[in-house]
Each structure stands twice: as C-alpha cells, then as structure tokens.
Amino acid sequence: MQVAEYAARHGVAPAAVTNGHQLVLFIAARTDGVPPLKGKGLVFPSLSDMRSDFRLLWDNASHPGVDQKSLFRTLRLKEAPPPEPLSTHLAAYPGAKRRNSLQSGLDILGELFLEDVTRLEDLRTDFLRECYASSGALSQYAEVSKQILRTRYALLKQEKGPDVSPVEGKKGLSANLTQDMLAAAVARRPIVLLGDVGVGKTTFIQRLVHVEAEELFEESLCLYIDFGASTTLSHLDAFVVEESIRQLRESYGTDIEEAAFVEAVHHGALNRFDKGVLGRLKEIDPLAYEKERLNLLRRQVEDRPGHLKASLEHLRASWRKQIVIFLDNIDQRSSEDQEQVFLISNELAQTWPATVFVTLRPETFYRSSRSGTLSGYQARVFTIAPPRADVMLQRRVDFALAQLRETGRFGSLPAGVTLDSENLKVFLDLLADNFRTNEELLALIDNLAGGNMRLALHFVTEFIGSGHIDTAKMLRAFQESGRYKIPLHEFLRALLFDDGVYYDPEASPIANLFQITQPDGREHFLLPLLLSHTQILGERIGEEGYVSAEALFDFAQELGFSVDQITASLDHAVIKRLLDAAPRHSNDSPRLHYRITTVGAYTTRVLLAYFAYVDAILMDTPIVDSQYRSLIQDVHHLADRVGRSEYFRLYLDRQWLKVADSGLPWSWSETSERLSEDIYRVGRRADPETWGW
C-alpha cells in the first residue's frame, strides 16, 4: 500500500516491492478504472523462484523490459485510451467553410498585394527600401521576458562554440559582415547566415544585394540557389550545378555549353592535347584530329561540376568580377539536407572562385557543429533576428495601399490588366488603421507568429478572405465612420478554423492545450502547467530561459503524471511551437532542454480565457466525464454554443478539483474566472434574456 501510494503520487506505473528475498511487481498507476491493489501482480516468493524463472524476471523487471512495458503484457493490462472527442462523430469533419464572392475576391487580391509582391522584379528595389524592417528590435507585445528575446541565439555562443555576430547593429549592417564578404573567397570558407524559420533571411539577402551593398554586388556575378523552390529534390549537389548553369544562361546571357565558350574555357586542355600524341593527327588525319578534339571537349562538358567551376574561373578572369553564391531556403528542408548543403557550401568555398553564403536553422547548426557533419569545420557565422511584426505589417500594408492608389496594378501584370478593387483598398485601409492603433490585435499576431514573419503575414492574408468573418459588415462600418477596431475574437476565429467548418488541430496554427492521451481528467491541465513552469523557472534561473527536461519531468511527476503523459505533452508543445527544444552539451553528453516561446506563453496566459478559443477546441477535446460528455453537442447558433462552452468550463472546474491547487505556477481556477466573464459577455449579446442576469 505504501509503495502503491508513492508510485501513484509520482505518476510511475510499474512498481516493485521487495524484502530482500521476495519480489512483487504490479501496476501502481492505472487508467482502466481498476484500483492498483485490486489488480494482478507478478510474484516471486523466493530467490530460487527468481533463479528458476529468471527469463520472466528479466523480461519484466530489467531496464529494457521496463522500457518496453513488458509487465503490462504479462499482467494482460491494456492502457485505456481517452474517450473519443466530439469531432470523431461528425460525418463531415472538419468540413470546408464556404466563402462568398466578396471574400474569395479579397483572398486572391490580398495574397497578391501582401505576399506575392516580394516576387515582382519591377517593384523589388522599392519594396526592399520601403518595407524592410531591421531585425533585432524587441517586441513590445511579447508575453515572455525581454531577456529571453534578447538571447535568442545565445546557445550558439556557449561551450566553445563558433564565432557568432549579428548581421545588423544599432547603426545598420555589421562591419564584420562587409569585411568577411571581401575576405571569404581568400579565406576559402563559407559565410553562414543563421535564423529561425520565417525571420527574414531571404529578405535580408535581397536587401543586401539590391540596397545595402548595391555598388559591391553590381560589380559581382551573383548566383542565388533557392532550395525552397522545390520539395522533390533528391540530389542537392546536382541541383546547385544545374541551377547555376541555368542562371548564367538566363541572367547573364552566358551559355557555358556553347561551343566557342567551351573552347575558351578549356583552352589550356586543348593546348595540351595539341602537344600530345593525338595532336599529330592534325597533319596525318585532320578529320580524326577534329573528332578526338571534340571528344575531349565533350568529356570536359559532361563533367558538369568541373566544367562549371572552370567556367566561373574563366568568367572571373575575363569579366574581372567577384563571384558570389547564395544557398538559401534550405531551412525548409530536413536537418540532414541542411547538413549536406553546408558541406556543399564548404566545398564550393574551398574549390570554386567564389564567396559563398549559406542559410541554416540555429538548432541544426548547433547540434551538427558539436556532434555531426559540421563539427570539423570552422565557419564564420552571422545571426538574423526577426523584426517586430507590427512594424513589418504596417510597412507592408502601406506599400500595398500606395501601389493600389497610384496605379491600381503591378507592373509585372500584362498590359491593360489592373486590380482596381475598391473593397481591397477599404480593407487595407482598415488593416493599416488597426496596425497603428489596435494593440490587442498586434499582441495576438506578434505572439502567435513567434518571430516568424512569413507566418504573421499569412495570418493577415487568411483573415482578409476568411469565411468566418462578416466582411461586408466590416467594410460598411469602416466606410461609414472611418474606423473599425477589429475585435480579437474575429481575427482569432479566422486562425482557429482556417478553411474548415470545425477546428482542426492539424490545420490550425493554434494548439489545443486541453488535449489528453489517457482517460485522466487532470491531464487537461498538464500542458498549461508545463508551459508555465518552463517560463517561470527559465526566467528565474538563466538568461537564455532554458530548463532541463529532468526538471520538467520531476515537476510533473510530483503532481502524479506519468512519464508517458509528460512525454506526449512536451512533444506536442514542440510540434505546435509552444516550446523550443535544444540539446545542451555537458561533458560531451547532450541533454535536452526546453524554453518557452511567445506562442506558448500567449496561448496559456491569454487564449485559454477566451470564449472563441474554448468554443473551437472543445470539439477536439476528449471528455472523461460521461455526464458532461452528453451535454456537449454539435450546435451552431451562438446562444447554444455559449451554453456548450459554459458546460465545458464547469467540466474543467470539476477535473481541476483532482489537482492539488497549491503553489502551482498556473491555476485553472483563475483562468476559469476570466473565461466565465467572457462567456457571460458573449452570452448577454447572444441571448439577453438567459444571460442578462
């Protein structure tokens, strides 16, 4: 009884009791409704029984046996899954939300004017000058400490890591970067640009080439290899070669397979041929001589990497230009591909007459520079921090508005084709006004984007054409009064539901924090508790905000959660960007650490208390109490949805009673009070007679 209570309190399922010569193995934390002491146990009455049945003992009590949960199979105990959420019983889940013609039109125009503008050559320079937001400015809306934001890449500087510098300082472009651009070809090492997904590495490169160092790059031959353009690449090295050849042909008018160019590039090889044995054919058999000469050139061209290298050396010498190669958008591919592209960049820098830039994700570089393919290389590293989302959005919308007002079109469109949409102008005006004044909205976008500017912009384009908002009402109100403050719940619904009728956790960028893996109502609160504990502990013990996995497991197991529950919650948190995970090296042994993100902090602190959030995710949340499960149904009228959300809140209140609500980093009771206020606020609007008291 003592061991069963102790093990259950720490969330440990397999338990053992021994007096030195007898042993009992049993399951102390069960999810099938059977009290542990009423279940079966595996008993060894004596040491001789352990010897005679040693295989049975080993299979169930050894380290591998515990890892494989052999005792569960021996005792024929099946871990019960949680009840199915309401969404599994819907025939058309998640459904497809229809858009009216106004919403569909705005969706197309919004994507063109806010996202596609970066790909239009005729506007590129103007866009980069007017829309670029310098990286490194700390958000004023972030739900995490400024110190954590400031030390985003501090992990790279620890434990004898590489020399790391930001690409920009207070006065603009780093002098170290410009110096390295000139010296990299001589030093024969690539320049690594590190940044998280969506922070603006590609935009930085474009601005570097066309604005910041325009004079330098005008005198250079630049090749830009975009690995994000295709997701089916299997031979990355061959892609670099073929894409370089294509760009030389299309951007610089140089076909390196043209006969005259090939002869010029391999002039030295032809001279050696003429001095060799086969060169004598010129006088004996001119036709055979020409054939052998052509065969030599054919073999040179068929060696695609070698021929490209020789061509670049020829161009550098004849054009007197520095050659610069950018390997970009590899961070959208796997860690293995990123490592391979770094090796390609290193080989290019070593053997080609070029300055080579390569972009990578910080976690890939950190991990591989210590234990992977990058560990043997000393790279020059620069970091790119994200700009402030509010500044980026304001500049992007203002630029789109200016284009609409001045020309009604983009120069890259066919002549005579315009996009003079009065509705789009009004909607962009509405957004511009909100991006200047609506701090609640900016806080939502800034925190949920988590430094990913590409995602922040996607949020806005999704909202513009969403079928979950009353677009006509918004436009009408703005036209009549010149103001329309976008309510947080309207923007939130567009993100929660995406294009579906119901919330789909796979499609939505917003996570369901109440998801569970076992029929344990306490587990609804495990993820908010882990997120809050990570934030509080991280801000208290270190500048970088990282907390060891061991500390998080100790905390959650003390509350009675099992290792499986904790592991599932942490994995879910990393997948949904609620936590950052990184290995920290100590005595050459990597140990996993976690750090809170603005996404995790904002979802826990703010969204859990919103009716709009609860109204969406309850469809995806298993309900372990059959009484409340019967009350939570698929309803569509606002008044009915309000009532359903109140039942869900009361259900969670009851489950919270099973958690020791004392000294915890987060409290459902406090969140429930704020949620109750929001539910009643919406209820009074939907059904004043019922909710007006």
C-alpha positions in Angstrom: 0.0 0.0 0.0 2.8 2.4 0.8 4.6 1.7 -2.5 1.4 1.9 -4.5 0.6 5.3 -3.0 4.2 6.6 -3.5 4.3 5.4 -7.1 0.9 6.8 -8.0 1.8 10.2 -6.5 4.8 10.4 -8.8 3.0 9.1 -11.9 5.1 5.9 -12.1 3.1 2.9 -13.4 5.3 -0.1 -12.9 6.2 -0.6 -9.3 8.0 -3.3 -7.2 8.1 -4.3 -3.6 10.9 -6.5 -2.1 12.0 -7.6 1.4 15.3 -8.9 0.0 14.3 -12.4 -0.9 10.7 -12.0 -2.2 9.5 -9.7 -5.0 6.1 -8.4 -6.2 5.7 -6.4 -9.4 2.5 -4.6 -10.2 0.9 -1.6 -11.9 0.6 1.2 -9.4 -0.9 3.9 -11.7 -3.7 2.6 -13.8 -6.1 4.2 -16.4 -8.6 1.4 -16.7 -10.6 2.2 -13.6 -9.3 -0.7 -11.5 -7.7 0.2 -8.2 -4.0 -0.8 -8.3 -4.3 -3.2 -5.2 -7.3 -4.9 -6.8 -5.3 -5.8 -9.9 -3.0 -8.6 -10.6 0.7 -8.8 -9.6 3.7 -10.8 -10.7 5.0 -12.6 -7.6 8.4 -14.3 -6.9 8.1 -16.0 -3.5 11.8 -16.7 -3.1 15.3 -16.2 -4.6 15.2 -19.7 -6.0 11.9 -18.8 -7.8 13.7 -15.8 -9.3 16.6 -18.1 -10.5 14.3 -20.7 -12.0 12.1 -18.1 -13.7 14.9 -15.7 -14.4 13.8 -15.1 -18.0 10.4 -14.0 -16.7 12.0 -11.7 -14.1 14.4 -10.2 -16.7 11.7 -9.6 -19.3 9.6 -7.7 -16.8 12.0 -6.0 -14.4 15.1 -5.2 -16.4 15.7 -1.8 -17.8 14.8 -2.9 -21.4 11.8 -4.7 -20.0 10.5 -1.6 -18.2 11.1 0.5 -21.4 9.1 -2.0 -23.4 6.3 -2.1 -20.8 6.5 -5.9 -20.7 4.8 -6.0 -17.3 1.6 -4.6 -18.9 1.5 -7.5 -21.3 2.4 -10.1 -18.6 -0.5 -8.9 -16.5 -2.7 -8.5 -19.6 -3.4 -4.9 -18.7 -4.3 -2.7 -21.6 -3.8 1.1 -21.2 -7.2 2.6 -21.8 -7.3 5.4 -24.4 -9.2 8.6 -23.6 -12.8 8.9 -24.8 -13.2 10.0 -28.4 -13.7 13.7 -28.8 -16.9 15.0 -30.4 -15.2 15.6 -33.7 -14.8 11.9 -34.4 -18.5 11.5 -34.5 -19.1 14.2 -37.2 -19.6 12.9 -40.7 -18.2 16.0 -42.5 -15.3 16.9 -40.1 -13.5 19.3 -40.4 -15.6 20.5 -43.3 -15.0 23.3 -45.8 -16.2 26.8 -45.0 -17.7 28.4 -48.0 -16.7 31.9 -48.9 -18.9 34.4 -50.7 -17.7 36.2 -53.9 -16.5 39.2 -51.9 -14.4 37.0 -49.5 -13.0 35.0 -52.4 -12.0 38.1 -54.3 -10.4 39.7 -51.3 -8.5 36.5 -50.6 -6.9 36.4 -54.0 -6.1 40.1 -54.1 -4.8 40.1 -50.5 -2.3 37.3 -51.3 -1.2 39.2 -54.4 -0.7 42.6 -52.8 0.8 41.3 -49.4 2.7 38.1 -50.2 3.4 37.9 -54.0 4.8 41.5 -54.1 8.1 40.2 -53.0 8.5 38.1 -56.2 7.8 41.0 -58.6 11.0 42.1 -60.2 9.9 45.6 -61.2 9.0 46.5 -57.6 11.8 44.7 -55.8 14.0 47.7 -55.1 11.2 49.9 -53.9 9.8 47.2 -51.8 13.1 46.4 -50.1 13.7 50.1 -49.4 10.2 50.9 -48.0 9.1 47.6 -46.4 12.2 46.2 -44.9 12.1 46.2 -41.1 15.5 45.9 -39.4 16.0 42.8 -37.4 16.7 42.7 -33.7 14.1 45.2 -32.4 12.5 43.6 -29.4 8.7 43.2 -29.4 6.7 45.3 -27.0 3.9 42.8 -27.1 5.7 39.6 -26.3 4.4 37.5 -23.4 7.9 36.4 -22.4 10.7 38.4 -20.8 12.9 40.8 -22.9 15.9 38.8 -21.7 14.7 35.6 -23.4 14.1 37.5 -26.6 17.5 39.2 -26.4 19.3 35.9 -26.0 17.5 34.1 -28.9 20.8 32.8 -30.3 22.9 32.8 -27.1 23.0 29.0 -27.1 25.4 29.2 -30.1 28.0 31.1 -28.1 28.2 28.6 -25.3 30.7 25.8 -24.7 33.4 26.9 -27.1 31.0 27.4 -30.0 31.8 29.2 -33.2 32.4 32.9 -33.5 28.9 34.4 -33.9 27.9 38.0 -34.7 24.6 39.7 -35.6 24.2 40.8 -39.2 23.0 44.2 -38.0 23.9 46.5 -35.3 22.4 49.8 -34.0 23.9 51.7 -37.0 22.8 49.2 -39.7 24.7 46.5 -41.5 27.6 44.9 -39.4 31.0 46.0 -40.5 32.2 42.4 -39.8 29.9 41.1 -42.5 31.1 43.5 -45.2 34.7 42.7 -44.3 34.0 39.0 -44.5 32.3 39.3 -47.8 35.5 40.6 -49.3 37.7 38.2 -47.4 35.7 35.0 -47.6 36.9 34.0 -51.0 40.5 34.3 -49.9 39.8 32.5 -46.6 38.1 29.7 -48.5 35.2 29.3 -46.0 31.5 29.9 -46.3 29.6 32.7 -44.5 26.7 31.1 -42.6 23.6 33.1 -42.0 21.6 31.7 -39.1 18.0 32.4 -38.4 14.8 30.7 -37.4 12.2 29.8 -40.0 10.5 32.9 -41.3 12.7 35.6 -39.6 13.5 37.1 -43.0 16.8 35.6 -44.2 15.7 35.7 -47.8 14.6 39.4 -47.5 17.9 40.2 -45.8 19.8 38.7 -48.7 17.8 40.6 -51.2 18.2 43.9 -49.4 21.9 43.2 -49.0 22.3 42.7 -52.8 20.0 45.4 -54.0 20.2 48.1 -51.3 22.8 47.8 -48.6 25.7 46.7 -50.7 24.3 47.6 -54.1 27.5 49.0 -55.5 29.6 46.0 -54.4 27.1 43.5 -56.0 26.7 45.5 -59.2 30.4 44.6 -59.8 29.8 41.0 -58.9 28.3 37.9 -60.6 25.6 36.6 -58.2 24.1 33.2 -58.3 21.1 32.6 -56.0 20.2 29.0 -55.4 16.7 28.6 -53.9 16.2 25.2 -52.2 12.7 26.2 -51.2 11.5 26.3 -54.8 11.1 22.5 -55.0 10.3 19.9 -52.4 11.2 16.9 -54.6 15.0 17.4 -54.8 16.9 14.2 -54.2 20.4 15.2 -55.4 21.2 18.6 -53.9 24.7 18.9 -55.3 23.4 18.3 -58.9 20.7 20.9 -58.3 23.3 23.5 -57.3 25.2 22.8 -60.5 22.2 22.8 -62.9 20.6 25.9 -61.3 23.9 27.8 -61.6 24.2 26.9 -65.3 20.6 28.0 -65.9 21.1 31.3 -64.2 24.3 32.0 -66.1 22.4 31.4 -69.3 19.2 33.3 -68.5 20.5 36.1 -66.2 24.0 36.8 -67.7 23.5 35.7 -71.3 26.3 33.1 -71.0 25.7 29.6 -72.2 28.6 27.6 -70.8 27.8 24.7 -73.2 28.1 26.9 -76.3 31.0 25.6 -78.5 33.0 28.8 -78.6 32.7 29.4 -74.9 33.7 25.8 -74.1 36.8 26.1 -76.3 37.7 29.4 -74.5 37.3 27.8 -71.0 39.3 24.7 -71.8 41.9 26.4 -74.0 44.7 25.0 -71.8 43.4 21.4 -72.2 43.3 21.9 -76.0 46.9 23.2 -76.0 48.0 20.1 -74.0 46.1 17.9 -76.5 47.8 19.5 -79.4 51.2 18.9 -77.8 50.3 15.3 -77.1 50.4 12.1 -79.2 46.9 12.6 -80.6 47.8 16.1 -81.6 49.9 14.7 -84.5 46.6 13.6 -86.2 46.2 17.2 -87.3 48.7 16.6 -90.1 48.1 12.9 -90.7 44.2 12.7 -90.5 42.6 16.1 -89.9 39.1 14.6 -89.6 40.2 12.2 -86.9 42.0 15.1 -85.2 38.8 17.1 -85.1 36.8 14.1 -83.7 39.3 13.5 -80.9 39.4 17.2 -80.1 35.6 17.2 -79.9 35.6 14.1 -77.7 38.0 15.9 -75.4 35.6 18.9 -75.1 32.6 16.6 -74.7 34.2 14.8 -71.8 35.0 18.2 -70.2 31.4 19.4 -70.5 30.0 16.1 -69.3 31.9 16.7 -66.0 29.2 19.2 -65.0 30.7 20.3 -61.7 34.2 20.5 -63.1 33.1 22.4 -66.2 31.0 24.9 -64.2 34.0 25.5 -61.9 36.3 26.1 -64.9 33.6 28.4 -66.5 33.4 30.5 -63.4 37.2 30.8 -63.2 37.2 31.9 -66.8 34.4 34.4 -66.2 36.1 35.9 -63.2 39.3 36.4 -65.1 37.7 37.8 -68.3 34.9 39.9 -66.6 37.1 40.9 -63.6 34.1 40.4 -61.3 33.8 38.8 -57.9 31.6 35.7 -57.9 29.0 35.4 -55.0 26.8 32.3 -54.5 23.9 32.3 -52.1 22.4 28.9 -50.9 19.1 29.9 -49.4 15.8 28.4 -48.0 17.4 25.1 -47.0 15.9 25.6 -43.6 12.6 24.5 -45.1 14.1 21.0 -45.6 15.3 18.3 -43.2 18.2 18.6 -40.9 20.1 16.0 -43.0 19.6 18.2 -46.1 20.8 21.2 -44.2 23.9 19.5 -43.2 24.5 18.3 -46.8 24.1 21.8 -48.2 26.5 23.1 -45.6 29.1 20.6 -46.8 28.3 21.7 -50.4 28.9 25.3 -49.4 32.2 24.4 -47.7 33.3 22.5 -50.8 32.3 25.4 -53.1 34.1 27.9 -50.9 37.2 25.7 -50.9 37.4 24.9 -54.6 35.4 27.5 -56.5 36.5 31.1 -57.1 33.5 32.4 -55.2 32.3 33.9 -51.9 29.6 31.5 -50.6 26.7 32.3 -48.3 24.5 29.6 -46.8 21.4 30.0 -44.6 20.7 27.4 -41.8 18.5 27.0 -38.8 20.3 27.7 -35.5 19.3 24.3 -33.9 20.7 22.4 -36.9 24.0 24.3 -36.8 24.3 24.0 -33.0 23.7 20.2 -33.0 25.8 19.4 -36.0 28.7 21.6 -35.1 29.2 19.6 -31.9 28.4 16.0 -33.0 27.5 16.0 -36.7 29.0 16.8 -40.1 29.7 20.4 -39.2 31.9 19.6 -36.2 35.1 19.6 -38.3 34.6 23.0 -39.8 35.3 26.5 -38.5 32.6 28.6 -40.2 32.1 32.4 -40.0 28.6 32.8 -38.5 26.1 35.7 -38.5 22.7 35.6 -36.9 19.5 37.2 -38.2 16.9 38.1 -35.6 13.3 38.7 -36.5 12.0 42.3 -36.9 9.0 43.5 -35.0 5.9 42.0 -36.5 3.9 45.2 -36.1 6.5 47.3 -38.0 6.7 44.7 -40.8 2.9 44.6 -41.2 2.4 48.3 -41.1 5.1 48.9 -43.8 3.8 46.0 -46.0 0.2 47.2 -45.9 1.2 50.9 -46.5 3.2 49.8 -49.5 0.3 47.8 -51.0 -2.0 50.7 -50.5 0.4 53.1 -52.2 0.6 50.7 -55.2 -3.2 50.5 -55.4 -3.8 54.2 -55.2 -1.1 55.2 -57.6 -1.5 52.6 -60.4 -4.2 50.1 -59.4 -1.8 47.4 -60.7 1.6 45.9 -60.5 4.0 46.5 -63.4 4.6 42.8 -63.9 1.0 42.1 -64.8 0.1 42.1 -68.5 -0.6 45.5 -70.1 -4.1 46.6 -69.6 -4.7 44.3 -66.6 -5.5 46.2 -63.4 -6.7 45.2 -59.9 -8.6 48.3 -59.1 -10.6 46.8 -56.2 -12.3 49.5 -54.1 -13.1 46.8 -51.5 -9.5 45.8 -51.2 -8.4 49.5 -50.8 -11.0 49.9 -48.0 -9.9 46.6 -46.3 -6.2 47.5 -46.5 -7.1 51.0 -45.1 -8.9 49.2 -42.2 -5.9 47.0 -41.6 -3.5 49.9 -41.7 -5.5 51.8 -39.1 -5.6 48.7 -36.8 -1.9 48.0 -37.2 -1.3 51.5 -35.9 -3.7 51.5 -33.0 -5.1 48.1 -32.1 -2.6 46.8 -29.6 -4.7 43.8 -28.6 -4.7 42.6 -32.2 -1.0 43.3 -32.7 -0.2 41.4 -29.5 -2.1 38.3 -30.8 -0.3 38.4 -34.2 3.1 39.1 -32.7 2.9 36.4 -30.1 1.4 33.6 -32.2 3.8 34.3 -35.1 6.7 33.8 -32.6 9.2 35.6 -34.7 8.1 34.0 -38.0 7.3 37.0 -40.2 6.2 34.7 -43.0 3.6 33.3 -40.7 2.5 36.7 -39.4 1.8 37.8 -42.9 -0.1 34.6 -43.6 -2.3 35.3 -40.6 -3.3 38.6 -42.2 -4.0 37.2 -45.7 -6.0 34.4 -44.1 -8.1 36.9 -42.2 -8.7 39.1 -45.3 -10.5 36.3 -47.1 -11.8 34.3 -44.2 -15.3 32.8 -44.4 -15.6 33.1 -40.6 -15.9 36.8 -40.5 -18.6 39.2 -41.7 -16.5 41.1 -44.3 -19.4 43.2 -45.7 -20.2 44.4 -42.2 -16.6 45.4 -41.5 -16.3 47.3 -44.8 -19.6 49.1 -44.3 -18.7 50.2 -40.8 -15.3 51.5 -41.8 -16.7 53.4 -44.8 -19.4 55.0 -42.7 -17.3 56.1 -39.7 -13.7 55.8 -40.9 -12.9 53.5 -38.1 -13.4 49.8 -37.3 -11.5 48.2 -34.5 -11.1 44.5 -35.3 -12.3 42.5 -32.3 -9.8 40.0 -31.2 -12.4 37.1 -31.5 -12.9 37.9 -35.2 -9.2 37.6 -36.1 -8.9 34.6 -33.7 -11.7 32.7 -35.4 -10.1 33.0 -38.8 -6.9 31.4 -37.4 -8.6 28.8 -35.3 -10.8 27.4 -38.1 -8.7 28.2 -41.2 -10.8 27.0 -44.1 -12.8 24.4 -42.1 -16.2 24.5 -40.5 -14.7 23.0 -37.3 -11.4 23.4 -35.5 -8.8 21.0 -37.0 -5.6 20.8 -34.8 -3.6 19.7 -37.9 -4.6 22.7 -40.0 -4.8 25.5 -37.3 -1.7 27.3 -36.2 -3.3 27.4 -32.7 -2.8 24.4 -30.4 -5.4 22.7 -28.2 -3.8 22.9 -24.7 -6.5 20.6 -23.2 -5.7 17.6 -25.4 -5.2 14.3 -23.4 -3.7 10.9 -24.1 -5.2 8.9 -21.2 -8.7 8.9 -19.6 -7.3 11.1 -16.8 -9.2 14.4 -16.4 -6.2 16.0 -14.7 -4.2 15.7 -17.9 -6.2 18.6 -19.4 -4.1 20.9 -17.3 -0.7 19.2 -17.8 0.4 21.2 -20.8 -0.5 24.7 -19.3 1.3 23.7 -16.1 4.4 22.6 -18.0 4.4 25.7 -20.1 4.0 28.0 -17.1 6.6 26.1 -15.1 9.1 26.3 -18.0 8.6 30.1 -18.3 8.8 30.9 -14.6 11.8 28.6 -14.0 13.5 29.7 -17.2 13.2 33.4 -16.4 14.4 32.8 -12.9 17.5 30.6 -13.3 19.1 31.7 -16.6 19.4 34.5 -19.1 18.6 32.2 -22.0 15.4 30.7 -20.4 16.3 27.0 -21.0 15.0 24.4 -18.5 16.3 20.9 -18.4 13.9 18.0 -19.3 14.7 16.4 -16.0 13.4 19.4 -14.1 10.1 19.4 -16.1 9.7 15.6 -15.5 10.4 16.0 -11.8 7.8 18.8 -11.5 5.1 16.9 -13.4 5.7 13.5 -11.8 5.5 15.1 -8.4 1.9 16.1 -9.4 1.2 12.4 -10.2 1.5 12.5 -14.0 3.1 9.5 -15.8 6.2 9.7 -17.9 4.1 8.8 -21.0 1.8 11.7 -20.3 4.6 14.2 -19.8 6.5 13.0 -22.9 3.4 13.3 -25.0 2.7 16.9 -23.7 6.3 18.0 -24.3 6.4 16.5 -27.8 3.0 18.2 -28.6 4.4 21.5 -27.3 7.4 21.4 -29.6 5.4 20.4 -32.7 3.0 23.3 -32.1 5.8 25.8 -31.4 4.8 26.3 -27.7 8.3 25.3 -26.6 11.7 25.4 -28.2 13.7 22.2 -27.7 17.5 22.2 -27.8 20.3 19.8 -26.8 22.8 21.3 -24.3 26.2 19.6 -24.1 27.7 18.8 -20.8 30.8 16.6 -20.6 30.2 15.7 -24.3 26.8 14.3 -23.3 23.8 16.1 -24.9 20.8 16.7 -22.6 17.5 18.0 -23.8 16.4 21.5 -22.6 13.2 23.4 -23.3 12.4 27.1 -23.5 9.0 28.9 -23.6 8.1 30.6 -26.8 5.7 33.6 -27.2 3.3 31.2 -28.7 3.2 29.0 -25.6 3.1 31.9 -23.2 0.3 33.8 -25.0 -1.8 30.7 -25.5 -1.6 29.8 -21.8 -2.0 33.3 -20.4 -4.4 34.9 -22.8 -6.3 32.5 -25.2 -7.4 29.9 -22.5 -9.7 32.6 -21.1 -11.4 33.4 -24.4 -14.8 32.1 -25.4 -13.7 32.0 -29.1 -10.8 29.7 -28.2 -12.8 27.3 -26.0 -15.7 27.3 -28.4 -13.4 26.0 -31.1 -11.1 23.5 -29.3 -13.8 21.7 -27.2 -14.8 19.8 -30.4 -11.3 18.3 -30.4 -11.1 17.6 -26.6 -11.9 14.2 -25.1 -14.4 14.5 -22.2 -13.8 11.9 -19.5 -17.0 12.6 -17.5 -19.9 10.9 -19.3 -22.5 13.3 -17.7 -20.8 16.4 -19.3 -20.0 14.4 -22.5 -23.7 14.1 -23.1 -24.2 17.8 -22.6 -21.6 18.9 -25.1 -23.1 18.5 -28.5 -22.6 19.8 -32.1 -24.6 23.1 -32.1 -24.3 26.1 -34.4 -26.4 29.0 -33.0 -24.3 31.4 -30.9 -26.6 31.1 -27.9 -26.3 27.3 -28.0 -22.5 27.5 -28.4 -22.3 29.8 -25.4 -24.2 27.3 -23.3 -22.0 24.5 -24.5 -18.8 26.4 -23.6 -20.2 27.0 -20.1 -20.7 23.3 -19.6 -17.1 22.7 -20.8 -15.8 25.3 -18.3 -17.8 23.6 -15.5 -16.5 20.2 -16.6 -12.9 21.5 -16.4 -13.7 23.0 -12.9 -14.6 19.6 -11.7 -11.4 18.0 -13.1 -9.3 20.7 -11.5 -10.5 19.6 -8.1 -8.4 16.4 -8.6 -5.2 18.6 -8.9 -3.5 19.9 -5.7 -4.1 23.6 -6.3 -1.4 24.9 -4.1 1.9 26.6 -5.0 1.5 25.8 -8.7 2.9 28.1 -11.5 -0.6 28.2 -13.1 -4.1 27.9 -11.8 -7.2 26.9 -13.8 -9.3 28.5 -11.2 -8.1 31.9 -12.1 -8.3 31.2 -15.8 -11.8 29.8 -15.3 -13.0 33.1 -13.7 -11.8 35.1 -16.6 -13.3 32.6 -19.1 -16.6 32.8 -17.2 -16.6 36.6 -17.6 -16.0 36.3 -21.4 -18.7 33.6 -21.8 -21.2 35.7 -20.0 -20.3 38.8 -22.1 -20.9 36.8 -25.3 -24.0 35.2 -23.8 -25.6 38.6 -23.0 -25.2 39.6 -26.6 -26.5 36.3 -28.0 -29.4 35.8 -25.6 -30.0 38.7 -23.2 -33.0 37.0 -21.5 -31.0 33.9 -20.5 -27.6 35.5 -19.8 -28.7 39.0 -18.7 -28.8 38.3 -15.0 
